[in-house]
Amino acid sequence: MKKKDKTSRQDDDYLKMAVQASALAFDVDSEDVLGRRRPEPLVFARQTAYYLLRCGVGYPYTHAGVIFGVDHGTILHGVNKV
């Protein structure tokens, strides 16, 4: 059980880092990256966060989709756009 808890905290840390890095790079709020609004700067910042989680950390598309509240196909599309 401890290993699962540690991985869960580590996943949370990766998520926070990806969202913060993306928000900082695109000069938007972290909450907006995780939000549902769709102005162009937010969309690309969100897609960049998808990319960081998928390619940088190796999150499965479905896991990233659950985190962001979207379908895994949305994550796949976002990763390909970056």
N, C-alpha and C positions, 0 to 999 in steps of 0.2 A: 504494500500500500504506500509506503513512503516514496518509492520511486515514482509512482503515478502522481502523487502530490507534488513532487519536485518538478516533474515534467510539466505539470499544469502551471506552476508558477513561472517556469522557464518560458512556456508558451505565452503567458501574459506579458512577460518582459519583452519578448520578441515583437509581440503585437504593438505594445506601447512604443518601442523604438521605431518600428516601421511607420507607424502613424505620425509620430513626432518628427521623424526625418522628412517625411513627405510634406507635412504641414509647414515645416521650416523652409524647405526648398521652394515651395510655391506660395509662401507668405499667406497662409490661411490658418484658421483655428483647427486644432486637433478634433474638436467635437464635430466640425463641419466635414472632416474627412470621414468620420464614422457615420455621419448623418445621411439623409435621403435627398437633400436638395441637389439640383443638377445643373447649376451654372458651369460653364466650360472649365474654369480654373479648378473648381472643386472636383469635377469628374476626372480630370487628368491627375490631380493629386491623389485621389482615391485609387485610380488605376495603378499609380506608381506604388502605393502601399501594397496593393495586390501583388505586384511584381516583386517587391522586396520580400514579402512573406513566402511567395512561391519559389522564386529563384534563389533568393539569398538564404532562406532557412529551410526550404523544402516542404512547406505546408502542403498537404493535399488540397486540391481545388474544393472538395466538399467541406473540409474543415474551415478553410478561409471563407467560404460562402456562409457557413453558419455564423461565424464571427461577425461578418458584415451584414448579415440578414438578407443575402441574395442567393440566387441559384448558382451552382458551380459553373454553369455556362457563362454567367456574367463575369466571374473571376477569370475564366479562360480567355474571354474576349478582351478584358482589361489587360491581362498579361501580354497578349499578342499586340495590343495597341502600343505598349511601351516598348 
